[in-house]
Amino acid sequence: MNLSLNNPTGYVVSNPSSLFNPQATIQRLPLFDGHDCLVIDDFLREPRALVDFAQEQRYAFRYDNDNYFPGVEINMGRQFALALEQFFMLQLRPYFQARRQLGVACRMSMTTLQPPQLHPLQRLCHRDAESSPPGMGIAAAVVYLFDRPELGGTSFYRPKLGIDDTRQLLTDLQHASTQVCDEKLQAPASYLHASNAYFELMHTVEAKSNRALFYEGTIFHAAQIAQPTLLNDDPSTARLALNGFLKFKKCA
């Protein structure tokens, strides 16, 4: 594997297949209502190389106001994204009934915001897409690059409200003040890590270094952050992760 640590736009990957461990076992974890999460331990051949890259590019991480991620991110570049897409189509296609890839994006992230800094929408779970057009699908992936499980894994939630009411809740909170959000959620600012009046916590996958999760992007999910004081922006100790998003056409 040849990774350039001097390229701020992402990795230079000479052999995409060398990024991922061919001996890694794929575990299918049932969630709820027919949804599953694929858990893959020992996912990357050399996870330390990505942590080193994050350290080299520490000051290239940026906060993106458009996607509501509660921290800083850096784009992994086209080559790394295509390598992830290749892995998905070769290894995970049957689980998602994927027939043909339609697009991919990949970034590295550090969750850094403290509860008082959170936007109202960052205090809830989220989904990467409300729905997919007929015959299309979207998958999301997260790869934990930290070895402190207390930084939190990933939890999956089921809405307690109907589709329209859930959509209205998210719309209302998008422009709500902190005070309005506190009243609506009946709680002070915090990361969502338990059921509330609007969402039921269905399953939590614990964080483990070099563990990857793949799941449908339409499922509500959230980082299971119960100890936000541990969050920081030093890649060697931060809640450092890879985040992937894959669009595909489904089998007929």
Contacts in CASP RR format, 6 or more apart in sequence:
PFRMAT RR
TARGET T0000
AUTHOR 0000-0000-0000
METHOD contacts of the structure
MODEL  1
MNLSLNNPTGYVVSNPSSLFNPQATIQRLPLFDGHDCLVIDDFLREPRAL
VDFAQEQRYAFRYDNDNYFPGVEINMGRQFALALEQFFMLQLRPYFQARR
QLGVACRMSMTTLQPPQLHPLQRLCHRDAESSPPGMGIAAAVVYLFDRPE
LGGTSFYRPKLGIDDTRQLLTDLQHASTQVCDEKLQAPASYLHASNAYFE
LMHTVEAKSNRALFYEGTIFHAAQIAQPTLLNDDPSTARLALNGFLKFKK
CA
1 13 0 8 1.000
1 14 0 8 1.000
1 15 0 8 1.000
1 18 0 8 1.000
1 19 0 8 1.000
1 45 0 8 1.000
1 46 0 8 1.000
1 49 0 8 1.000
2 12 0 8 1.000
2 13 0 8 1.000
2 14 0 8 1.000
2 15 0 8 1.000
3 11 0 8 1.000
3 12 0 8 1.000
3 13 0 8 1.000
3 49 0 8 1.000
3 53 0 8 1.000
4 10 0 8 1.000
4 11 0 8 1.000
4 12 0 8 1.000
5 52 0 8 1.000
5 53 0 8 1.000
5 56 0 8 1.000
5 57 0 8 1.000
6 56 0 8 1.000
8 57 0 8 1.000
8 60 0 8 1.000
8 74 0 8 1.000
9 75 0 8 1.000
9 77 0 8 1.000
10 74 0 8 1.000
10 75 0 8 1.000
10 76 0 8 1.000
10 77 0 8 1.000
10 79 0 8 1.000
10 80 0 8 1.000
11 53 0 8 1.000
11 76 0 8 1.000
11 77 0 8 1.000
11 79 0 8 1.000
11 80 0 8 1.000
12 79 0 8 1.000
13 19 0 8 1.000
13 79 0 8 1.000
13 80 0 8 1.000
13 83 0 8 1.000
16 79 0 8 1.000
16 82 0 8 1.000
16 83 0 8 1.000
16 86 0 8 1.000
16 87 0 8 1.000
17 83 0 8 1.000
17 86 0 8 1.000
18 45 0 8 1.000
19 44 0 8 1.000
19 45 0 8 1.000
19 80 0 8 1.000
19 83 0 8 1.000
19 87 0 8 1.000
20 43 0 8 1.000
20 44 0 8 1.000
20 45 0 8 1.000
20 83 0 8 1.000
20 87 0 8 1.000
21 42 0 8 1.000
21 43 0 8 1.000
21 44 0 8 1.000
21 45 0 8 1.000
23 42 0 8 1.000
24 40 0 8 1.000
24 41 0 8 1.000
24 42 0 8 1.000
24 43 0 8 1.000
25 40 0 8 1.000
25 41 0 8 1.000
26 38 0 8 1.000
26 39 0 8 1.000
26 40 0 8 1.000
26 91 0 8 1.000
26 92 0 8 1.000
26 95 0 8 1.000
27 38 0 8 1.000
27 39 0 8 1.000
27 40 0 8 1.000
27 41 0 8 1.000
28 36 0 8 1.000
28 37 0 8 1.000
28 38 0 8 1.000
28 95 0 8 1.000
29 36 0 8 1.000
29 37 0 8 1.000
29 38 0 8 1.000
29 39 0 8 1.000
29 203 0 8 1.000
29 205 0 8 1.000
30 36 0 8 1.000
31 37 0 8 1.000
31 156 0 8 1.000
31 202 0 8 1.000
31 203 0 8 1.000
31 215 0 8 1.000
31 219 0 8 1.000
32 156 0 8 1.000
32 158 0 8 1.000
32 202 0 8 1.000
32 203 0 8 1.000
33 158 0 8 1.000
35 156 0 8 1.000
35 215 0 8 1.000
35 216 0 8 1.000
35 219 0 8 1.000
36 95 0 8 1.000
36 215 0 8 1.000
37 156 0 8 1.000
37 203 0 8 1.000
37 205 0 8 1.000
37 213 0 8 1.000
37 214 0 8 1.000
37 215 0 8 1.000
38 92 0 8 1.000
38 95 0 8 1.000
38 213 0 8 1.000
38 214 0 8 1.000
38 215 0 8 1.000
39 205 0 8 1.000
39 211 0 8 1.000
39 212 0 8 1.000
39 213 0 8 1.000
40 211 0 8 1.000
40 212 0 8 1.000
40 213 0 8 1.000
40 214 0 8 1.000
41 208 0 8 1.000
41 210 0 8 1.000
41 211 0 8 1.000
41 212 0 8 1.000
42 210 0 8 1.000
43 143 0 8 1.000
43 210 0 8 1.000
43 211 0 8 1.000
43 212 0 8 1.000
44 50 0 8 1.000
44 143 0 8 1.000
44 210 0 8 1.000
44 212 0 8 1.000
47 145 0 8 1.000
47 209 0 8 1.000
47 210 0 8 1.000
50 108 0 8 1.000
50 145 0 8 1.000
50 242 0 8 1.000
51 145 0 8 1.000
51 235 0 8 1.000
51 236 0 8 1.000
51 240 0 8 1.000
53 108 0 8 1.000
54 61 0 8 1.000
54 74 0 8 1.000
54 108 0 8 1.000
54 110 0 8 1.000
54 145 0 8 1.000
54 235 0 8 1.000
54 240 0 8 1.000
55 235 0 8 1.000
55 236 0 8 1.000
57 74 0 8 1.000
58 233 0 8 1.000
58 234 0 8 1.000
58 235 0 8 1.000
60 74 0 8 1.000
61 72 0 8 1.000
61 73 0 8 1.000
61 74 0 8 1.000
61 108 0 8 1.000
61 109 0 8 1.000
61 110 0 8 1.000
61 233 0 8 1.000
62 72 0 8 1.000
62 73 0 8 1.000
62 74 0 8 1.000
63 69 0 8 1.000
63 71 0 8 1.000
63 72 0 8 1.000
63 73 0 8 1.000
64 73 0 8 1.000
68 119 0 8 1.000
68 121 0 8 1.000
68 122 0 8 1.000
68 126 0 8 1.000
69 109 0 8 1.000
69 111 0 8 1.000
70 111 0 8 1.000
70 112 0 8 1.000
70 113 0 8 1.000
70 117 0 8 1.000
70 118 0 8 1.000
70 119 0 8 1.000
70 122 0 8 1.000
70 191 0 8 1.000
71 109 0 8 1.000
71 110 0 8 1.000
71 111 0 8 1.000
71 112 0 8 1.000
71 113 0 8 1.000
72 109 0 8 1.000
72 110 0 8 1.000
72 112 0 8 1.000
72 233 0 8 1.000
73 107 0 8 1.000
73 108 0 8 1.000
73 109 0 8 1.000
73 110 0 8 1.000
73 243 0 8 1.000
74 107 0 8 1.000
74 108 0 8 1.000
74 109 0 8 1.000
75 106 0 8 1.000
75 107 0 8 1.000
76 106 0 8 1.000
76 107 0 8 1.000
76 108 0 8 1.000
76 242 0 8 1.000
77 106 0 8 1.000
80 106 0 8 1.000
81 104 0 8 1.000
81 105 0 8 1.000
81 106 0 8 1.000
81 244 0 8 1.000
82 104 0 8 1.000
84 104 0 8 1.000
84 106 0 8 1.000
84 141 0 8 1.000
84 244 0 8 1.000
84 246 0 8 1.000
85 101 0 8 1.000
85 103 0 8 1.000
85 104 0 8 1.000
85 246 0 8 1.000
88 98 0 8 1.000
88 101 0 8 1.000
88 104 0 8 1.000
88 139 0 8 1.000
88 141 0 8 1.000
88 214 0 8 1.000
88 246 0 8 1.000
88 248 0 8 1.000
89 98 0 8 1.000
89 101 0 8 1.000
89 248 0 8 1.000
92 98 0 8 1.000
92 139 0 8 1.000
92 214 0 8 1.000
93 99 0 8 1.000
95 214 0 8 1.000
96 137 0 8 1.000
96 139 0 8 1.000
96 214 0 8 1.000
96 216 0 8 1.000
96 248 0 8 1.000
96 250 0 8 1.000
97 250 0 8 1.000
97 251 0 8 1.000
98 137 0 8 1.000
98 139 0 8 1.000
98 248 0 8 1.000
98 249 0 8 1.000
98 250 0 8 1.000
98 251 0 8 1.000
99 248 0 8 1.000
99 249 0 8 1.000
99 250 0 8 1.000
99 251 0 8 1.000
99 252 0 8 1.000
100 248 0 8 1.000
100 249 0 8 1.000
101 246 0 8 1.000
101 247 0 8 1.000
101 248 0 8 1.000
101 249 0 8 1.000
102 136 0 8 1.000
102 247 0 8 1.000
102 248 0 8 1.000
102 249 0 8 1.000
103 246 0 8 1.000
103 247 0 8 1.000
103 248 0 8 1.000
104 244 0 8 1.000
104 245 0 8 1.000
104 246 0 8 1.000
104 247 0 8 1.000
105 244 0 8 1.000
105 245 0 8 1.000
106 242 0 8 1.000
106 243 0 8 1.000
106 244 0 8 1.000
106 245 0 8 1.000
107 242 0 8 1.000
107 243 0 8 1.000
107 244 0 8 1.000
108 145 0 8 1.000
108 240 0 8 1.000
108 241 0 8 1.000
108 242 0 8 1.000
108 243 0 8 1.000
109 240 0 8 1.000
109 241 0 8 1.000
109 242 0 8 1.000
109 243 0 8 1.000
110 232 0 8 1.000
110 233 0 8 1.000
110 235 0 8 1.000
110 238 0 8 1.000
110 239 0 8 1.000
110 240 0 8 1.000
110 241 0 8 1.000
111 151 0 8 1.000
111 223 0 8 1.000
111 225 0 8 1.000
111 231 0 8 1.000
111 238 0 8 1.000
111 239 0 8 1.000
111 241 0 8 1.000
112 231 0 8 1.000
112 232 0 8 1.000
112 233 0 8 1.000
112 238 0 8 1.000
113 122 0 8 1.000
113 231 0 8 1.000
114 228 0 8 1.000
114 229 0 8 1.000
114 231 0 8 1.000
115 123 0 8 1.000
115 188 0 8 1.000
115 189 0 8 1.000
115 190 0 8 1.000
115 191 0 8 1.000
115 228 0 8 1.000
116 189 0 8 1.000
118 189 0 8 1.000
118 190 0 8 1.000
118 191 0 8 1.000
120 173 0 8 1.000
120 174 0 8 1.000
120 176 0 8 1.000
120 178 0 8 1.000
120 180 0 8 1.000
120 181 0 8 1.000
120 184 0 8 1.000
121 170 0 8 1.000
121 173 0 8 1.000
121 174 0 8 1.000
122 191 0 8 1.000
123 181 0 8 1.000
123 185 0 8 1.000
123 189 0 8 1.000
123 190 0 8 1.000
123 191 0 8 1.000
123 192 0 8 1.000
124 170 0 8 1.000
124 173 0 8 1.000
124 185 0 8 1.000
124 192 0 8 1.000
124 198 0 8 1.000
124 199 0 8 1.000
124 222 0 8 1.000
125 155 0 8 1.000
125 157 0 8 1.000
125 192 0 8 1.000
125 199 0 8 1.000
125 220 0 8 1.000
125 221 0 8 1.000
125 222 0 8 1.000
126 220 0 8 1.000
126 221 0 8 1.000
126 222 0 8 1.000
127 217 0 8 1.000
127 218 0 8 1.000
127 219 0 8 1.000
127 220 0 8 1.000
127 221 0 8 1.000
128 138 0 8 1.000
128 140 0 8 1.000
128 217 0 8 1.000
128 218 0 8 1.000
128 245 0 8 1.000
129 138 0 8 1.000
129 217 0 8 1.000
129 218 0 8 1.000
130 167 0 8 1.000
130 218 0 8 1.000
131 218 0 8 1.000
132 138 0 8 1.000
132 218 0 8 1.000
135 249 0 8 1.000
135 250 0 8 1.000
136 247 0 8 1.000
136 248 0 8 1.000
136 249 0 8 1.000
136 250 0 8 1.000
137 216 0 8 1.000
137 247 0 8 1.000
137 248 0 8 1.000
137 249 0 8 1.000
137 250 0 8 1.000
138 216 0 8 1.000
138 217 0 8 1.000
138 218 0 8 1.000
138 245 0 8 1.000
138 246 0 8 1.000
138 247 0 8 1.000
138 248 0 8 1.000
139 214 0 8 1.000
139 215 0 8 1.000
139 216 0 8 1.000
139 217 0 8 1.000
139 245 0 8 1.000
139 246 0 8 1.000
139 248 0 8 1.000
140 214 0 8 1.000
140 215 0 8 1.000
140 216 0 8 1.000
140 217 0 8 1.000
140 221 0 8 1.000
140 243 0 8 1.000
140 244 0 8 1.000
140 245 0 8 1.000
140 246 0 8 1.000
141 212 0 8 1.000
141 213 0 8 1.000
141 214 0 8 1.000
141 215 0 8 1.000
141 242 0 8 1.000
141 243 0 8 1.000
141 244 0 8 1.000
141 245 0 8 1.000
141 246 0 8 1.000
142 154 0 8 1.000
142 212 0 8 1.000
142 213 0 8 1.000
142 241 0 8 1.000
142 242 0 8 1.000
142 243 0 8 1.000
142 244 0 8 1.000
143 210 0 8 1.000
143 211 0 8 1.000
143 212 0 8 1.000
143 213 0 8 1.000
143 241 0 8 1.000
143 242 0 8 1.000
144 153 0 8 1.000
144 207 0 8 1.000
144 208 0 8 1.000
144 209 0 8 1.000
144 210 0 8 1.000
144 211 0 8 1.000
144 212 0 8 1.000
144 241 0 8 1.000
145 209 0 8 1.000
145 210 0 8 1.000
145 240 0 8 1.000
145 241 0 8 1.000
145 242 0 8 1.000
146 207 0 8 1.000
146 209 0 8 1.000
146 237 0 8 1.000
146 238 0 8 1.000
146 239 0 8 1.000
146 240 0 8 1.000
146 241 0 8 1.000
147 209 0 8 1.000
148 207 0 8 1.000
148 230 0 8 1.000
148 237 0 8 1.000
149 206 0 8 1.000
149 207 0 8 1.000
149 208 0 8 1.000
150 227 0 8 1.000
150 230 0 8 1.000
151 207 0 8 1.000
151 225 0 8 1.000
151 227 0 8 1.000
151 230 0 8 1.000
151 231 0 8 1.000
151 238 0 8 1.000
151 239 0 8 1.000
152 206 0 8 1.000
152 207 0 8 1.000
152 223 0 8 1.000
152 224 0 8 1.000
152 225 0 8 1.000
152 226 0 8 1.000
152 227 0 8 1.000
152 239 0 8 1.000
153 204 0 8 1.000
153 205 0 8 1.000
153 206 0 8 1.000
153 207 0 8 1.000
153 223 0 8 1.000
153 224 0 8 1.000
154 204 0 8 1.000
154 205 0 8 1.000
154 207 0 8 1.000
154 213 0 8 1.000
154 221 0 8 1.000
154 222 0 8 1.000
154 223 0 8 1.000
154 224 0 8 1.000
155 192 0 8 1.000
155 193 0 8 1.000
155 201 0 8 1.000
155 202 0 8 1.000
155 203 0 8 1.000
155 204 0 8 1.000
155 205 0 8 1.000
155 221 0 8 1.000
155 222 0 8 1.000
155 223 0 8 1.000
155 224 0 8 1.000
156 201 0 8 1.000
156 202 0 8 1.000
156 203 0 8 1.000
156 204 0 8 1.000
156 205 0 8 1.000
156 215 0 8 1.000
156 219 0 8 1.000
156 220 0 8 1.000
156 221 0 8 1.000
157 192 0 8 1.000
157 195 0 8 1.000
157 199 0 8 1.000
157 200 0 8 1.000
157 201 0 8 1.000
157 202 0 8 1.000
157 220 0 8 1.000
157 221 0 8 1.000
157 222 0 8 1.000
158 199 0 8 1.000
158 200 0 8 1.000
158 202 0 8 1.000
158 220 0 8 1.000
159 166 0 8 1.000
159 198 0 8 1.000
159 199 0 8 1.000
159 200 0 8 1.000
159 220 0 8 1.000
160 197 0 8 1.000
160 198 0 8 1.000
160 199 0 8 1.000
160 200 0 8 1.000
161 169 0 8 1.000
161 198 0 8 1.000
166 198 0 8 1.000
169 184 0 8 1.000
169 198 0 8 1.000
172 184 0 8 1.000
173 181 0 8 1.000
173 184 0 8 1.000
176 184 0 8 1.000
178 189 0 8 1.000
181 189 0 8 1.000
182 188 0 8 1.000
182 189 0 8 1.000
185 196 0 8 1.000
185 197 0 8 1.000
185 198 0 8 1.000
186 196 0 8 1.000
186 197 0 8 1.000
187 196 0 8 1.000
190 228 0 8 1.000
191 222 0 8 1.000
191 223 0 8 1.000
191 225 0 8 1.000
191 226 0 8 1.000
191 228 0 8 1.000
192 199 0 8 1.000
192 222 0 8 1.000
193 201 0 8 1.000
193 222 0 8 1.000
193 224 0 8 1.000
193 225 0 8 1.000
193 226 0 8 1.000
194 201 0 8 1.000
195 201 0 8 1.000
199 220 0 8 1.000
204 224 0 8 1.000
205 211 0 8 1.000
205 213 0 8 1.000
207 224 0 8 1.000
212 242 0 8 1.000
215 221 0 8 1.000
217 245 0 8 1.000
223 239 0 8 1.000
225 231 0 8 1.000
225 239 0 8 1.000
230 239 0 8 1.000
231 238 0 8 1.000
231 239 0 8 1.000
232 238 0 8 1.000
END
